[in-house]
Amino acid sequence: MDVFGAGTIDDYLVLATVLDHAPDARESTVGGLTDVARSLHQEHSDWPYPVWPRKDGLICWGATIDSDVLYWDTTDSDPDRWPVVVRNREGDFTRFDFGMAEFVLRMLGPSGERPLESPRLYGAPNSRFLNRADERRIKAAGGDPWEYLEELFEANEAEEYGAEDGR
């Protein structure tokens, strides 16, 4: 985050900034997302995890456009060993025994091996990360920072339908 800042991969996987105040409404902050989780935790007694600042509480670090929310499980005293917990739109939780960096790398790997189903995430070498400043700069210049996604979608759709037709 110190090097690249907050941003998005393929207009799908949002990585939050650790800043307390986001420069624009679309940018998510760790604190803001964690506050939302705390409110939801209070509304739903079936949450299996506490939420920060409670001891061993979840801290939110990102989300997907499909409404999955991504957390660190802070049970371990060493942040380098915090696993990822995902809450999907239905409210179900899944814990992955690896950290944020590995989670993101796996999301960019082969589609059948990703932690989450993600038809809008194209993976390496096609996926792109844009930090918020670059996204704003491209839009201000009249460009579409996610224009390449249309081409990838069409290519993937053609490949999928070609495979179904026996081509």
C-alpha positions, -999 to 999 in steps of 0.1 A, spaced: 0 0 0 29 23 6 42 18 -29 10 17 -50 -18 30 -27 -54 20 -28 -69 9 -60 -87 -17 -80 -79 -47 -101 -99 -51 -133 -126 -28 -119 -135 -58 -97 -112 -63 -67 -110 -31 -45 -80 -27 -22 -87 -2 5 -63 25 17 -52 27 53 -59 65 53 -86 76 77 -102 98 51 -105 88 15 -100 115 -12 -131 106 -31 -163 87 -24 -154 57 -45 -122 50 -25 -127 27 5 -107 30 36 -98 2 60 -113 22 89 -145 30 70 -151 -6 58 -143 -19 93 -169 6 108 -195 -9 84 -186 -44 95 -189 -33 131 -224 -20 125 -234 -52 107 -219 -73 135 -241 -55 160 -272 -61 138 -265 -98 132 -259 -120 163 -248 -149 141 -214 -133 131 -187 -159 140 -160 -133 144 -156 -102 166 -148 -69 147 -119 -47 155 -111 -30 179 -123 -60 199 -95 -84 207 -88 -107 177 -114 -88 157 -117 -86 119 -102 -57 100 -115 -50 66 -90 -44 38 -110 -48 6 -141 -58 -13 -153 -71 -46 -179 -56 -69 -199 -87 -62 -203 -75 -26 -178 -99 -11 -160 -82 19 -124 -91 26 -110 -91 61 -79 -99 81 -84 -123 110 -62 -107 137 -62 -136 161 -25 -141 156 -3 -115 173 19 -114 141 2 -94 113 23 -113 88 3 -144 97 -32 -129 96 -54 -151 73 -81 -138 51 -118 -141 59 -144 -134 32 -180 -125 39 -201 -130 8 -233 -111 -1 -254 -138 15 -236 -133 48 -216 -165 48 -180 -164 60 -151 -184 45 -116 -184 61 -85 -189 40 -53 -199 57 -31 -174 38 -26 -137 39 -37 -108 18 -8 -109 -7 -13 -146 -14 -51 -141 -17 -46 -114 -43 -20 -135 -62 -43 -165 -62 -72 -143 -74 -50 -135 -104 -41 -171 -111 -59 -198 -131 -97 -194 -128 -103 -229 -114 -78 -223 -85 -90 -188 -73 -103 -184 -38 -135 -167 -51 -154 -172 -84 -147 -141 -104 -159 -140 -140 -150 -103 -141 -113 -108 -130 -91 -120 -159 -60 -130 -141 -23 -128 -151 -11 -116 -176 -43 -97 -185 -54 -81 -152 -44 -46 -143 -41 -27 -111 -49 10 -111 -44 31 -80 -70 57 -74 -48 86 -86 -41 70 -119 -78 61 -124 -88 97 -117 -61 111 -140 -72 88 -169 -109 98 -164 -100 135 -162 -82 132 -196 -114 118 -211 -103 81 -211 -118 50 -198 -93 33 -174 -112 0 -178 -116 0 -216 -93 -31 -220 -119 -51 -201 -144 -50 -231 -118 -67 -253 -110 -93 -227 -147 -100 -221 -153 -105 -258 -123 -128 -263 -133 -149 -233 -169 -151 -244 -158 -161 -279 -135 -188 -265 -162 -201 -241 -189 -203 -269 -163 -218 -293 -156 -245 -268 -193 -252 -263 -198 -255 -301 -169 -280 -304 -145 -255 -321 
